[in-house]
Amino acid sequence: MEVLRDMNVPGPKRDYIGYGKDGVQAKWPKNAKAVINIVVNYEEGSEQMKPLGDQENETFVEFNPLMPNNMRDLAVESVFEYGSRVGIWRLQRLFDELKIPITVFGCAVALERNPEVGAWIREAGHDVCAHGWRWEKVWNLTREQEKQRIEWAVKSIEKTCGEAPKGWYCRYGPSVHTRELLVEHGGFLYDADAYNDEIPYFTNVLGKKHLVVPYSQTLNDGKFVRPQGYGGPTDFFDSLKRTLDYLIEEGETHPKIMSVGLHPRIIGQPSRISALKEFLIYAKEKEDVWIGRRLDIAKHWLENYS
């Protein structure tokens, strides 16, 4: 029987094997057995909405939106405003208190609308992985439109945060053009538009070696507002702690990255952030855990495994 082969379609070729059974015994800074990357998705003010001419409203909020798409949804808009008015500063106080380095998946327009957030990112030394010009579905854009959005995002984030982004992460997932456009643009050390591994890997794009630092939706606060997600803060803390404990044990031979995804409008609620704080205190007590920015992870891999 002939082996079933993938059709010749646009976009990257699939890799079902990765590092294989033996994996990679990565050596992380501080000889860490597990690496934690805390990611804050800052999207507030760049989401789909009528004031920006969009044809549909957002739904990723605390309740089931009732407004039809031909009407402006002020309730949903106000939920996003909670993230930029309240949630982001509750996170800021927590990270400053515990001295936690983070990565901000930042939408350029969102950062433009709240310059104080960009100033905090710059002053605290956090890194920005561009999360698009806006928080939009890039697969609906033409190749030229997406190329323009990348250029706009880089220039905007450099202005608001003081440095051009070195990483890229799309909303949900990339288009078949995204990775090529990033390489063509230049200046990016990596992208995070994959969920297929727990350590970085290289892929070939336009004849060049390109680094991917995969992300994860498993430990994501979005599950507080999605069906069959976290029942409450205790579930969130338990998932975080169990993951870290297992990775530390596994890290004796196969150290991996633990990505934690946060949204100010979701995790910024007091009960939920209390679980995050409890976990971060727990993680900081572990001598064999490195909490690092995604940019630091990318640089470490480029310097040691390229």
C-alpha positions, -999 to 999 in steps of 0.1 A, spaced: 0 0 0 14 34 -10 23 58 18 -3 86 20 15 119 13 5 155 20 -7 175 -9 14 204 -22 -3 234 -5 9 268 5 26 273 38 53 255 58 58 217 55 46 197 84 71 179 107 56 150 127 90 139 142 107 168 158 135 158 181 123 122 182 124 97 211 158 108 226 148 145 225 173 172 234 190 174 268 190 212 268 212 231 292 194 262 305 208 291 325 213 283 362 212 246 352 175 248 354 154 217 351 124 237 340 120 271 324 89 293 330 79 320 306 51 343 318 33 359 288 9 388 292 -13 392 261 -20 430 258 -48 434 233 -71 460 249 -81 487 224 -70 468 193 -97 442 193 -126 439 168 -151 467 173 -174 490 155 -154 522 163 -126 508 142 -149 498 113 -150 461 120 -179 439 108 -180 418 139 -177 423 176 -155 404 201 -167 374 221 -137 365 242 -151 379 275 -167 369 308 -202 364 294 -221 354 262 -224 387 242 -259 394 231 -254 423 206 -257 414 169 -227 422 148 -245 451 131 -246 469 164 -219 483 187 -214 462 218 -206 486 246 -206 459 272 -179 439 255 -159 471 249 -160 479 286 -146 444 295 -116 451 274 -113 485 290 -111 468 324 -80 451 312 -62 484 303 -76 504 332 -74 479 361 -60 445 352 -27 455 337 -18 476 367 -27 448 391 -3 425 371 23 453 371 23 455 409 25 418 413 55 414 389 73 444 403 68 430 439 81 396 431 107 408 405 93 385 378 106 391 342 78 387 317 71 387 280 44 410 266 25 397 235 17 433 226 -6 446 199 8 478 185 -25 497 185 -33 487 221 1 500 233 -4 532 214 -37 538 232 -21 534 266 14 548 265 19 543 302 19 505 296 47 509 271 67 530 295 63 504 322 75 476 299 105 497 290 114 507 325 109 472 340 130 456 313 103 433 300 104 422 264 77 427 237 68 400 212 47 417 186 11 404 187 1 421 155 -6 456 146 -41 449 159 -56 419 175 -70 406 142 -74 374 123 -44 376 99 -57 348 77 -84 371 64 -57 395 51 -40 395 17 -3 389 16 3 426 10 -20 437 38 -3 414 62 31 426 51 20 462 58 6 453 92 40 438 102 58 470 91 33 492 110 36 470 142 73 471 143 75 509 139 47 515 164 61 492 191 96 507 187 81 541 194 59 531 224 83 507 241 117 520 230 128 490 211 116 471 180 101 436 188 124 407 182 96 381 182 62 377 166 29 359 176 -3 361 157 -39 360 171 -46 323 174 -25 313 145 -6 325 115 -15 327 78 3 306 53 24 338 45 33 350 80 66 332 86 79 341 51 69 377 57 87 379 90 119 366 74 116 390 45 111 419 69 142 409 89 150 419 125 131 391 141 150 365 161 120 341 164 83 336 161 60 318 185 33 308 160 33 271 168 21 247 195 40 216 185 68 214 210 81 225 245 115 237 234 127 259 205 136 245 171 148 257 138 130 256 105 140 266 70 123 297 55 132 311 22 166 293 24 173 308 59 175 292 93 146 305 113 139 300 150 105 290 164 99 292 202 66 274 205 38 287 226 10 268 245 -27 273 252 -28 247 279 -20 270 309 -39 299 296 -63 321 317 -87 321 288 -100 289 302 -117 309 330 -141 322 304 -144 293 280 -166 262 284 -149 232 301 -122 254 314 -110 263 349 -137 260 376 -120 286 397 -86 299 409 -78 267 427 -81 248 395 -57 272 378 -31 270 406 -34 232 407 -27 230 370 3 253 372 18 236 402 13 201 388 28 211 355 59 226 371 64 197 395 63 172 366 86 193 345 112 195 373 111 158 377 114 152 339 140 179 337 167 156 352 171 145 316 148 165 293 144 202 306 114 219 289 96 253 288 64 260 306 44 288 289 18 306 310 -6 328 290 -24 357 307 -48 385 297 -52 416 319 -90 416 315 -92 379 327 -64 372 352 -66 408 365 -97 399 385 -86 397 423 -95 361 429 -77 348 398 -45 368 403 -43 355 438 -38 320 424 -11 334 400 7 351 429 6 319 450 21 300 421 48 325 413 59 325 450 60 287 449 81 287 416 106 313 429 114 290 458 126 263 434 164 266 429 162 245 397 137 267 379 145 296 356 119 323 350 129 340 318 117 363 291 109 347 257 136 369 242 162 354 266 151 319 257 155 327 220 189 342 225 201 313 247 190 288 220 206 308 192 239 311 211 240 274 222 221 253 197 222 269 163 
